[in-house]
């Protein structure tokens, strides 16, 4: 470890942190669910075809893990040092920029690399079923490790350029979306509206301007799958060129981080930053008006309300979704006014809103506890219920407008779809989609409430923002879908293999009702649990600044933690 002193320090800190249990549980549940679905779909097929389906499903799961590793591990590795004010101390030693970047990269990537090493043997299991060659396994291993290296490198570069945890996570996601989505969309736009497209040549499905897709990890995954299905000779040149381009891109990100870090570690003083933030986000003219509305009733909510960039960014995302829908309407006219299109549009808008609510809910109590400000707030006359209600009031004021806009937009799309359906004499599919839309809107309100409480608790409890954010999204939004799919697979297996439900043919209404029951149950379970724990443990959690040695389990139920601490100090 002499060559990586920063990595040694990071590994010692990481060894004292709790593992991401919910992330591991989610990955295991997703893998089991995907394997079960694959076996159900291919139950009557040959073992070789089953092996190919299982290999592709597990490879896609490993690919998603590789992509998200940069967001979960390296996106906040350097920006955390900036917030703590310790990055400048590292440069007082003989360390250089490449020493810090290499140490952070090595320490943050240990778990991701070990996790990927454990995935590869599982992916190789279908070789014994036939239909999957050893060359295909090696190709997929190269794809997964190369994608992991690219994601981690992008996370380090964005972390060097960022200071706030949310900005670092969002920037890493934006960088991945740039190569995954925006570059293919730009290529399609150029071929559709600027340059004439060309036919397929020699089995090359990438066509003209194919070089633009060389940096896309999804294209590399598709090329590996194509080599699996058509033989190792298929797309051989494209596979190795794409692999080399993405590997070089990863090294470019790392070298850029090494060059930028010595020039970007200086930050403005906290007073200047807060002063400029107040003028920019609140405004001199509107400051008194906003204060009069919330500061007197919910003082703690003022700290949430003053950040207008959160609201602006939320509206910007919704505007992009509206723009995409309008483009589809401009291209397809009345064919676009279908209830299913409105349902998909509403789903993406609601999901974007839920992600923003979860991010804001996790952030504030997390940062206040980490800086010690929460302990100071508890020394004021404010009680824990008032702090929590103030935080919720700030979240409501920020996201009430976007939530109402999403609901009204969904109703408008539904009305347009039903009007076109009646004019064209369509079937009853529109009515079923309408029921799904109404149930989804009702569950959206419940999800927003559950995300607020669960996010506040996990943000207060976890030492890292990204862990709290990921766990909140998984518990409230991901877990109901996993339970829904698992129960369907279970019923299908019992019906197909054991013949326990021979006449079982669930209708759309039954499936919708079961999904709603699972969603409501999960939301109530975690929201009420988080609310109870926040009201009970907020004072004691505020005293433990992530590693001070104070444990919530050591607090007896008699009296508050603050009173016992102050009393003990007085006795000493």
Buried (B, 14 or more C-beta within 10 A) or exposed (E): EEEBBBBBBBBEEBEEEEEBEBBEBBBEBBBEBBBBBBBBEBEEEEEEEBBBBBBBBBBBBBBEBBBBBBBBBBBBBBBBBBBEEEBEEBBEEEBBBBBBBBBBBBBBBBBBBEBBEEBBEBBBBBBEBBBBBEEBBBBBBBBBBBBBBBBBBBBBBBBBBBBBBBBBBBBBBEBBEBBBEEBBEEBEEBBEEEEEEEEEEEEEEBBBBBEBBBBBBBBBBBBBBBBBEEEBEBBEEBBEBBBEBBBEBBEEBBBBBBBBBBEBBEBEEEEEEEEEBEEEBBEEEEBEEBBEBBBEEBBBBBBBBBBBEBBEBBBEBBEEBBEEBEEBBEEEEEEBBBBEBBBBBBBBBBBBBBBBBBBBBBBBBBBBBBBEBBBEBBEEEBBBEBBBBBBBBBBBBBBEEBBEBBBEBBBEBBEBBBEBBEEEEBEEEBEBBBEBBEBBBBBBEBBBBBBBBBBBBBBBBBBBBBBBBBBBBBBBBBBBBBBBBBEBBEBBBEBBEEEEEEEEEBEEEEEBBBBBEBBBEBBEBBBEEBBEBBEBBBBBBBBBBBEEEBEBEEBEEEEBBBEBBEEEEEEE
